[in-house]
Amino acid sequence: MRTMLTSSYANYYRRMLPKLLAAIEFKCNNTAYRVLVKASR
């Protein structure tokens, strides 16, 4: 039962996560990490 619940939640989050990440705007004030944030778009 636990394995079935875990896999169903995993499938749900796997489908939902790209939409969530697309809705969030990532910013960084540290110039050393701006390249990484820009590359992740």
mmCIF file as Biopython writes it, N, C-alpha, C and O atoms, coordinates in Angstrom:
data_model
#
loop_
_atom_site.group_PDB
_atom_site.id
_atom_site.type_symbol
_atom_site.label_atom_id
_atom_site.label_alt_id
_atom_site.label_comp_id
_atom_site.label_asym_id
_atom_site.label_entity_id
_atom_site.label_seq_id
_atom_site.pdbx_PDB_ins_code
_atom_site.Cartn_x
_atom_site.Cartn_y
_atom_site.Cartn_z
_atom_site.occupancy
_atom_site.B_iso_or_equiv
_atom_site.auth_seq_id
_atom_site.auth_asym_id
_atom_site.pdbx_PDB_model_num
ATOM 1   N N  . MET A ? 1  ? 0.829  -1.197 0.000   1.0 0.0 1  A 1 
ATOM 2   C CA . MET A ? 1  ? 0.000  0.000  0.000   1.0 0.0 1  A 1 
ATOM 3   C C  . MET A ? 1  ? 0.872  1.261  0.000   1.0 0.0 1  A 1 
ATOM 4   O O  . MET A ? 1  ? 0.623  2.197  -0.760  1.0 0.0 1  A 1 
ATOM 5   N N  . ARG A ? 2  ? 1.897  1.274  0.859   1.0 0.0 2  A 1 
ATOM 6   C CA . ARG A ? 2  ? 2.766  2.452  0.959   1.0 0.0 2  A 1 
ATOM 7   C C  . ARG A ? 2  ? 3.507  2.709  -0.353  1.0 0.0 2  A 1 
ATOM 8   O O  . ARG A ? 2  ? 3.649  3.858  -0.772  1.0 0.0 2  A 1 
ATOM 9   N N  . THR A ? 3  ? 3.975  1.655  -0.994  1.0 0.0 3  A 1 
ATOM 10  C CA . THR A ? 3  ? 4.674  1.804  -2.277  1.0 0.0 3  A 1 
ATOM 11  C C  . THR A ? 3  ? 3.749  2.393  -3.332  1.0 0.0 3  A 1 
ATOM 12  O O  . THR A ? 3  ? 4.162  3.232  -4.132  1.0 0.0 3  A 1 
ATOM 13  N N  . MET A ? 4  ? 2.507  1.953  -3.328  1.0 0.0 4  A 1 
ATOM 14  C CA . MET A ? 4  ? 1.547  2.455  -4.299  1.0 0.0 4  A 1 
ATOM 15  C C  . MET A ? 4  ? 1.285  3.953  -4.066  1.0 0.0 4  A 1 
ATOM 16  O O  . MET A ? 4  ? 1.243  4.725  -5.024  1.0 0.0 4  A 1 
ATOM 17  N N  . LEU A ? 5  ? 1.110  4.365  -2.810  1.0 0.0 5  A 1 
ATOM 18  C CA . LEU A ? 5  ? 0.886  5.777  -2.502  1.0 0.0 5  A 1 
ATOM 19  C C  . LEU A ? 5  ? 2.112  6.614  -2.863  1.0 0.0 5  A 1 
ATOM 20  O O  . LEU A ? 5  ? 1.983  7.696  -3.435  1.0 0.0 5  A 1 
ATOM 21  N N  . THR A ? 6  ? 3.282  6.117  -2.532  1.0 0.0 6  A 1 
ATOM 22  C CA . THR A ? 6  ? 4.507  6.849  -2.839  1.0 0.0 6  A 1 
ATOM 23  C C  . THR A ? 6  ? 4.668  7.043  -4.339  1.0 0.0 6  A 1 
ATOM 24  O O  . THR A ? 6  ? 5.023  8.134  -4.785  1.0 0.0 6  A 1 
ATOM 25  N N  . SER A ? 7  ? 4.417  6.013  -5.116  1.0 0.0 7  A 1 
ATOM 26  C CA . SER A ? 7  ? 4.585  6.137  -6.563  1.0 0.0 7  A 1 
ATOM 27  C C  . SER A ? 7  ? 3.527  7.058  -7.162  1.0 0.0 7  A 1 
ATOM 28  O O  . SER A ? 7  ? 3.816  7.774  -8.121  1.0 0.0 7  A 1 
ATOM 29  N N  . SER A ? 8  ? 2.317  7.057  -6.625  1.0 0.0 8  A 1 
ATOM 30  C CA . SER A ? 8  ? 1.295  7.942  -7.176  1.0 0.0 8  A 1 
ATOM 31  C C  . SER A ? 8  ? 1.626  9.396  -6.880  1.0 0.0 8  A 1 
ATOM 32  O O  . SER A ? 8  ? 1.427  10.263 -7.732  1.0 0.0 8  A 1 
ATOM 33  N N  . TYR A ? 9  ? 2.130  9.673  -5.678  1.0 0.0 9  A 1 
ATOM 34  C CA . TYR A ? 9  ? 2.557  11.038 -5.362  1.0 0.0 9  A 1 
ATOM 35  C C  . TYR A ? 9  ? 3.751  11.440 -6.220  1.0 0.0 9  A 1 
ATOM 36  O O  . TYR A ? 9  ? 3.818  12.575 -6.690  1.0 0.0 9  A 1 
ATOM 37  N N  . ALA A ? 10 ? 4.681  10.538 -6.426  1.0 0.0 10 A 1 
ATOM 38  C CA . ALA A ? 10 ? 5.863  10.833 -7.245  1.0 0.0 10 A 1 
ATOM 39  C C  . ALA A ? 10 ? 5.441  11.187 -8.667  1.0 0.0 10 A 1 
ATOM 40  O O  . ALA A ? 10 ? 5.979  12.126 -9.254  1.0 0.0 10 A 1 
ATOM 41  N N  . ASN A ? 11 ? 4.494  10.452 -9.225  1.0 0.0 11 A 1 
ATOM 42  C CA . ASN A ? 11 ? 4.017  10.747 -10.580 1.0 0.0 11 A 1 
ATOM 43  C C  . ASN A ? 11 ? 3.310  12.094 -10.633 1.0 0.0 11 A 1 
ATOM 44  O O  . ASN A ? 11 ? 3.455  12.836 -11.604 1.0 0.0 11 A 1 
ATOM 45  N N  . TYR A ? 12 ? 2.550  12.410 -9.599  1.0 0.0 12 A 1 
ATOM 46  C CA . TYR A ? 12 ? 1.846  13.695 -9.540  1.0 0.0 12 A 1 
ATOM 47  C C  . TYR A ? 12 ? 2.836  14.849 -9.513  1.0 0.0 12 A 1 
ATOM 48  O O  . TYR A ? 12 ? 2.709  15.799 -10.285 1.0 0.0 12 A 1 
ATOM 49  N N  . TYR A ? 13 ? 3.826  14.768 -8.621  1.0 0.0 13 A 1 
ATOM 50  C CA . TYR A ? 13 ? 4.804  15.856 -8.509  1.0 0.0 13 A 1 
ATOM 51  C C  . TYR A ? 13 ? 5.667  15.962 -9.754  1.0 0.0 13 A 1 
ATOM 52  O O  . TYR A ? 13 ? 6.071  17.060 -10.138 1.0 0.0 13 A 1 
ATOM 53  N N  . ARG A ? 14 ? 5.947  14.852 -10.378 1.0 0.0 14 A 1 
ATOM 54  C CA . ARG A ? 14 ? 6.754  14.881 -11.607 1.0 0.0 14 A 1 
ATOM 55  C C  . ARG A ? 14 ? 6.021  15.635 -12.716 1.0 0.0 14 A 1 
ATOM 56  O O  . ARG A ? 14 ? 6.653  16.325 -13.516 1.0 0.0 14 A 1 
ATOM 57  N N  . ARG A ? 15 ? 4.702  15.510 -12.770 1.0 0.0 15 A 1 
ATOM 58  C CA . ARG A ? 15 ? 3.913  16.225 -13.772 1.0 0.0 15 A 1 
ATOM 59  C C  . ARG A ? 15 ? 3.724  17.694 -13.400 1.0 0.0 15 A 1 
ATOM 60  O O  . ARG A ? 15 ? 3.692  18.554 -14.281 1.0 0.0 15 A 1 
ATOM 61  N N  . MET A ? 16 ? 3.600  17.990 -12.111 1.0 0.0 16 A 1 
ATOM 62  C CA . MET A ? 16 ? 3.308  19.333 -11.641 1.0 0.0 16 A 1 
ATOM 63  C C  . MET A ? 16 ? 4.553  20.226 -11.592 1.0 0.0 16 A 1 
ATOM 64  O O  . MET A ? 16 ? 4.450  21.434 -11.805 1.0 0.0 16 A 1 
ATOM 65  N N  . LEU A ? 17 ? 5.704  19.659 -11.320 1.0 0.0 17 A 1 
ATOM 66  C CA . LEU A ? 17 ? 6.921  20.434 -11.083 1.0 0.0 17 A 1 
ATOM 67  C C  . LEU A ? 17 ? 7.324  21.341 -12.244 1.0 0.0 17 A 1 
ATOM 68  O O  . LEU A ? 17 ? 7.671  22.492 -11.979 1.0 0.0 17 A 1 
ATOM 69  N N  . PRO A ? 18 ? 7.308  20.915 -13.506 1.0 0.0 18 A 1 
ATOM 70  C CA . PRO A ? 18 ? 7.672  21.832 -14.601 1.0 0.0 18 A 1 
ATOM 71  C C  . PRO A ? 18 ? 6.771  23.069 -14.672 1.0 0.0 18 A 1 
ATOM 72  O O  . PRO A ? 18 ? 7.249  24.165 -14.965 1.0 0.0 18 A 1 
ATOM 73  N N  . LYS A ? 19 ? 5.481  22.903 -14.407 1.0 0.0 19 A 1 
ATOM 74  C CA . LYS A ? 19 ? 4.559  24.043 -14.414 1.0 0.0 19 A 1 
ATOM 75  C C  . LYS A ? 19 ? 4.879  24.993 -13.273 1.0 0.0 19 A 1 
ATOM 76  O O  . LYS A ? 19 ? 4.850  26.212 -13.446 1.0 0.0 19 A 1 
ATOM 77  N N  . LEU A ? 20 ? 5.181  24.442 -12.118 1.0 0.0 20 A 1 
ATOM 78  C CA . LEU A ? 20 ? 5.525  25.254 -10.961 1.0 0.0 20 A 1 
ATOM 79  C C  . LEU A ? 20 ? 6.810  26.043 -11.205 1.0 0.0 20 A 1 
ATOM 80  O O  . LEU A ? 20 ? 6.865  27.241 -10.926 1.0 0.0 20 A 1 
ATOM 81  N N  . LEU A ? 21 ? 7.835  25.383 -11.719 1.0 0.0 21 A 1 
ATOM 82  C CA . LEU A ? 21 ? 9.108  26.055 -11.972 1.0 0.0 21 A 1 
ATOM 83  C C  . LEU A ? 21 ? 8.981  27.109 -13.066 1.0 0.0 21 A 1 
ATOM 84  O O  . LEU A ? 21 ? 9.689  28.115 -13.035 1.0 0.0 21 A 1 
ATOM 85  N N  . ALA A ? 22 ? 8.096  26.896 -14.025 1.0 0.0 22 A 1 
ATOM 86  C CA . ALA A ? 22 ? 7.884  27.879 -15.091 1.0 0.0 22 A 1 
ATOM 87  C C  . ALA A ? 22 ? 7.195  29.130 -14.546 1.0 0.0 22 A 1 
ATOM 88  O O  . ALA A ? 22 ? 7.368  30.220 -15.092 1.0 0.0 22 A 1 
ATOM 89  N N  . ALA A ? 23 ? 6.421  28.979 -13.482 1.0 0.0 23 A 1 
ATOM 90  C CA . ALA A ? 23 ? 5.681  30.107 -12.917 1.0 0.0 23 A 1 
ATOM 91  C C  . ALA A ? 23 ? 6.540  30.958 -11.979 1.0 0.0 23 A 1 
ATOM 92  O O  . ALA A ? 23 ? 6.180  32.097 -11.680 1.0 0.0 23 A 1 
ATOM 93  N N  . ILE A ? 24 ? 7.654  30.428 -11.520 1.0 0.0 24 A 1 
ATOM 94  C CA . ILE A ? 24 ? 8.513  31.132 -10.567 1.0 0.0 24 A 1 
ATOM 95  C C  . ILE A ? 24 ? 9.624  31.853 -11.321 1.0 0.0 24 A 1 
ATOM 96  O O  . ILE A ? 24 ? 10.234 31.295 -12.233 1.0 0.0 24 A 1 
ATOM 97  N N  . GLU A ? 25 ? 9.876  33.088 -10.934 1.0 0.0 25 A 1 
ATOM 98  C CA . GLU A ? 25 ? 10.975 33.845 -11.529 1.0 0.0 25 A 1 
ATOM 99  C C  . GLU A ? 25 ? 12.144 33.838 -10.560 1.0 0.0 25 A 1 
ATOM 100 O O  . GLU A ? 25 ? 12.028 34.319 -9.432  1.0 0.0 25 A 1 
ATOM 101 N N  . PHE A ? 26 ? 13.264 33.293 -10.998 1.0 0.0 26 A 1 
ATOM 102 C CA . PHE A ? 26 ? 14.443 33.199 -10.163 1.0 0.0 26 A 1 
ATOM 103 C C  . PHE A ? 26 ? 15.342 34.402 -10.421 1.0 0.0 26 A 1 
ATOM 104 O O  . PHE A ? 26 ? 15.621 34.751 -11.568 1.0 0.0 26 A 1 
ATOM 105 N N  . LYS A ? 27 ? 15.789 35.028 -9.340  1.0 0.0 27 A 1 
ATOM 106 C CA . LYS A ? 27 ? 16.699 36.171 -9.429  1.0 0.0 27 A 1 
ATOM 107 C C  . LYS A ? 27 ? 17.834 35.973 -8.433  1.0 0.0 27 A 1 
ATOM 108 O O  . LYS A ? 27 ? 17.701 35.241 -7.452  1.0 0.0 27 A 1 
ATOM 109 N N  . CYS A ? 28 ? 18.958 36.643 -8.706  1.0 0.0 28 A 1 
ATOM 110 C CA . CYS A ? 28 ? 20.106 36.532 -7.815  1.0 0.0 28 A 1 
ATOM 111 C C  . CYS A ? 28 ? 20.852 37.868 -7.804  1.0 0.0 28 A 1 
ATOM 112 O O  . CYS A ? 28 ? 21.151 38.432 -8.857  1.0 0.0 28 A 1 
ATOM 113 N N  . ASN A ? 29 ? 21.144 38.359 -6.615  1.0 0.0 29 A 1 
ATOM 114 C CA . ASN A ? 29 ? 21.907 39.597 -6.483  1.0 0.0 29 A 1 
ATOM 115 C C  . ASN A ? 29 ? 23.413 39.365 -6.530  1.0 0.0 29 A 1 
ATOM 116 O O  . ASN A ? 29 ? 24.181 40.303 -6.744  1.0 0.0 29 A 1 
ATOM 117 N N  . ASN A ? 30 ? 23.832 38.140 -6.334  1.0 0.0 30 A 1 
ATOM 118 C CA . ASN A ? 30 ? 25.241 37.804 -6.339  1.0 0.0 30 A 1 
ATOM 119 C C  . ASN A ? 30 ? 25.707 37.642 -7.783  1.0 0.0 30 A 1 
ATOM 120 O O  . ASN A ? 30 ? 25.228 36.754 -8.489  1.0 0.0 30 A 1 
ATOM 121 N N  . THR A ? 31 ? 26.627 38.481 -8.225  1.0 0.0 31 A 1 
ATOM 122 C CA . THR A ? 31 ? 27.085 38.457 -9.618  1.0 0.0 31 A 1 
ATOM 123 C C  . THR A ? 31 ? 27.756 37.136 -9.989  1.0 0.0 31 A 1 
ATOM 124 O O  . THR A ? 31 ? 27.755 36.753 -11.159 1.0 0.0 31 A 1 
ATOM 125 N N  . ALA A ? 32 ? 28.319 36.446 -9.026  1.0 0.0 32 A 1 
ATOM 126 C CA . ALA A ? 32 ? 28.979 35.171 -9.317  1.0 0.0 32 A 1 
ATOM 127 C C  . ALA A ? 32 ? 27.980 34.095 -9.731  1.0 0.0 32 A 1 
ATOM 128 O O  . ALA A ? 32 ? 28.337 33.178 -10.471 1.0 0.0 32 A 1 
ATOM 129 N N  . TYR A ? 33 ? 26.733 34.192 -9.266  1.0 0.0 33 A 1 
ATOM 130 C CA . TYR A ? 33 ? 25.736 33.169 -9.554  1.0 0.0 33 A 1 
ATOM 131 C C  . TYR A ? 33 ? 24.721 33.585 -10.602 1.0 0.0 33 A 1 
ATOM 132 O O  . TYR A ? 33 ? 23.876 32.774 -10.981 1.0 0.0 33 A 1 
ATOM 133 N N  . ARG A ? 34 ? 24.770 34.793 -11.074 1.0 0.0 34 A 1 
ATOM 134 C CA . ARG A ? 34 ? 23.808 35.241 -12.088 1.0 0.0 34 A 1 
ATOM 135 C C  . ARG A ? 34 ? 23.899 34.415 -13.367 1.0 0.0 34 A 1 
ATOM 136 O O  . ARG A ? 34 ? 22.885 34.167 -14.020 1.0 0.0 34 A 1 
ATOM 137 N N  . VAL A ? 35 ? 25.090 33.996 -13.723 1.0 0.0 35 A 1 
ATOM 138 C CA . VAL A ? 35 ? 25.272 33.183 -14.930 1.0 0.0 35 A 1 
ATOM 139 C C  . VAL A ? 35 ? 24.508 31.864 -14.789 1.0 0.0 35 A 1 
ATOM 140 O O  . VAL A ? 35 ? 23.881 31.406 -15.745 1.0 0.0 35 A 1 
ATOM 141 N N  . LEU A ? 36 ? 24.558 31.256 -13.612 1.0 0.0 36 A 1 
ATOM 142 C CA . LEU A ? 36 ? 23.840 29.995 -13.389 1.0 0.0 36 A 1 
ATOM 143 C C  . LEU A ? 36 ? 22.337 30.200 -13.447 1.0 0.0 36 A 1 
ATOM 144 O O  . LEU A ? 36 ? 21.626 29.387 -14.038 1.0 0.0 36 A 1 
ATOM 145 N N  . VAL A ? 37 ? 21.847 31.264 -12.851 1.0 0.0 37 A 1 
ATOM 146 C CA . VAL A ? 37 ? 20.424 31.532 -12.861 1.0 0.0 37 A 1 
ATOM 147 C C  . VAL A ? 37 ? 19.964 31.818 -14.284 1.0 0.0 37 A 1 
ATOM 148 O O  . VAL A ? 37 ? 18.904 31.352 -14.700 1.0 0.0 37 A 1 
ATOM 149 N N  . LYS A ? 38 ? 20.756 32.582 -15.031 1.0 0.0 38 A 1 
ATOM 150 C CA . LYS A ? 38 ? 20.405 32.894 -16.406 1.0 0.0 38 A 1 
ATOM 151 C C  . LYS A ? 38 ? 20.417 31.633 -17.283 1.0 0.0 38 A 1 
ATOM 152 O O  . LYS A ? 38 ? 19.568 31.482 -18.162 1.0 0.0 38 A 1 
ATOM 153 N N  . ALA A ? 39 ? 21.361 30.744 -17.049 1.0 0.0 39 A 1 
ATOM 154 C CA . ALA A ? 39 ? 21.483 29.521 -17.837 1.0 0.0 39 A 1 
ATOM 155 C C  . ALA A ? 39 ? 20.333 28.555 -17.576 1.0 0.0 39 A 1 
ATOM 156 O O  . ALA A ? 39 ? 20.010 27.728 -18.430 1.0 0.0 39 A 1 
ATOM 157 N N  . SER A ? 40 ? 19.719 28.654 -16.413 1.0 0.0 40 A 1 
ATOM 158 C CA . SER A ? 40 ? 18.652 27.713 -16.070 1.0 0.0 40 A 1 
ATOM 159 C C  . SER A ? 40 ? 17.335 28.044 -16.751 1.0 0.0 40 A 1 
ATOM 160 O O  . SER A ? 40 ? 16.389 27.260 -16.672 1.0 0.0 40 A 1 
ATOM 161 N N  . ARG A ? 41 ? 17.256 29.172 -17.408 1.0 0.0 41 A 1 
ATOM 162 C CA . ARG A ? 41 ? 16.005 29.564 -18.070 1.0 0.0 41 A 1 
ATOM 163 C C  . ARG A ? 41 ? 15.767 28.821 -19.327 1.0 0.0 41 A 1 
ATOM 164 O O  . ARG A ? 41 ? 14.756 29.043 -19.993 1.0 0.0 41 A 1 
#
